[in-house]
Amino acid sequence: MAPGRKTSISILAIAIIVILAICYVLFTNWPERKVFRLPNSLGAYLPATNNQNDTLLNYTGFMVSLNRTSKLASVVLYKLRKIDLENKRAKRKNNFKSDPGLKDWVIPSKYYSKSGYDRGHLAPCEDLMSSQEKVDQSFYMSNIAPQVPRFNRGIWKSLENQVRNYAIENDSIIVITGPY
């Protein structure tokens, strides 16, 4: 691996660890629920949600701050629990679709065909396999960002796997991600 790339990966890994550590400290006392819904008050921790063009969307298991101008998520946030990773009950269907009621607010899935970009999950389907509803909602286009295939299938996938390992080691973590 080239020295510059190794440094970039190290910086990214350190940034993710710092974000996860801060979130762990802030949110470790959250009550456990059978279906976890993030409270709207959580938006206070996300600078992008103060943007008047952003709308907070609560789904089963994750929250999206959707920018209506760019038609992309500014931030996606979810709690990743060890128990959910161990209890995979859902099937991946690869059914990318517009969110019900938000058809004009997101980039349609068809725009990705032959574009050279992957439809990259911000809250990964793999992290939400404890319920079919969570998996299905992870394929809403508000949870998708254009990603260069080599990035999406390479370093991003590795980072997602590392985040899962942190969740297993710590029982649960809060994950904050976004395309910007």
N, C-alpha and C positions, 0 to 999 in steps of 0.2 A: 504494500500500500504506500502511496506517495506521502511524504511528510506533511504537505499542505492539507491533504484530505484527512490524514490522521488527526491533525490539529483541529480541523473543523468538526470532526466527529466528537472529539474530546470536549470541545467547547459546548456543542449541542447537548451532550450527555450531562455535563455539569449543570447547564441551564435547566434541563428537565429535572434533575435531582433537586436543585434548589427550589423550583416551583413545587415539586411534590412534597418536599419537606415543609415548606410554608403552609401548603394546603393541609398536610397531616396535622400540624400544630393547630391550625384554625378550626378544623372540622372533625377531630377525633371523637368528640362527644355527641355526635349526631345520633339520634335514636334509630335503631334498626327497624325497618318496616318490611313487610312482605313484598309490597310493590313500592319501590323507592322513587319518590318524586322530589326533585330539587325545589326548595322554596324560592319564590320570586325574590325574596330579600337577598338571596345569594348574588343577584345581579349587582348589588352595591360593591362587590369585590372586583367586578369586571369593568375596566375603564371604557371599553367599547360600547357597553350597554347605555352609557350616558349620551350616546349619539342619538339625536332625534330621528335618524333614519333607521335605527335598529329596533327590532321588535323581539321580545323574549318569547320563545316557544317552549313549552314544557311537554316533554314526551315521557313515556314510561321508561325510566332509567337514564335519561339524559336531557340536557337543556341546551337550546341553541339561541344565540343572539344573531338574528338574521338581519343583514343590511339590505334594505329594500332598493338602494341605489345600485350596488354592485351585484345584487341577487345571489350573494354568497354569505355564508356564515362568517361573522366576525370572530366569534368564539363559540366553542362547544365545551360543555362541562358535564362530567358524570362521576359518580362514585363507583369504583371498581372494587368488588369484594371477592375475597378468596372463595367463599362459599358459592358465589355465583359462577366462578370459573370452574369449580369442581362439579357443579350440577348442570351440565349442558343437556337441555331438553328440547332444543329447537333445531330446525334445519335451515340452512342457508338456501335461499331461492334465487338470489341474484335478480330480484325484481325491482329495478330502479324505477322510481316514479315520483311525480310531483306530490307534495303534501296535499291532502284533501283541504280544499278551501284556499290554497295558496298558489294556484297554478300560474298566475302572472307574477309572482314574487320570486320565483326561482328559475334558474337556467334549466330548460327542458333536457331530459336525458338524451334525446335524439341528437342534440348538438355535439355530443361527444363522439359520435360515430365518425370514423375516419378523420378525426381531428388531430390525432397524434398524442392525445392525453387520456389517461385513465380517469375513471370516476373514483376518486380516492375518498374513503370514509374518514371522517374526523373523529367520530365515536365508532370504533371498529365493530363490525358485526361479531367478530370472535369474542369480544368482551361482553356481549349482550345475549349470549346463547342460553341463558337461564330461562328465557320465555320467548315464545314465538312472536308475541306482540312487540317485544323489544327489538328482535331481529328484523321484523317487517318494517318497523319505524326507522331502523338504521339505514334502510335503503331509500328513505325520502331524500329528495334532492337538496333539501336544506342542510343535510348532514354530509354533503358531498362537495369536494373541491377538486378542480382540475389538477392532476399531478402527472409529471413526466413519468412514463412507465418504469424507467430504470430506478428512479427515486422511490416511487410507490412500492415497487416489488423488492427493493433492496434495503436501503438505510431506513426508510419509514417502517417497513415491516419488521426490521430488526429492533427499532425503537419500540414499536408496539409490543413485541415479545418481551423486551426488557421491562417495560411498564407492568406487564402481567406478572413478571417475576417479583417486582417490588410489591405488588398487591398480595401475592401469595406469602411473601416474607413478613408483611405487616398486617395481614388479615384484611385490610381495606385501605384504599387511598382515594384521593380526589384527583381527577385528571382534567386538566384544562388544555385545550388545543385549539388551533385555528390556522387559517391559511396565510395570515399576514405576519 
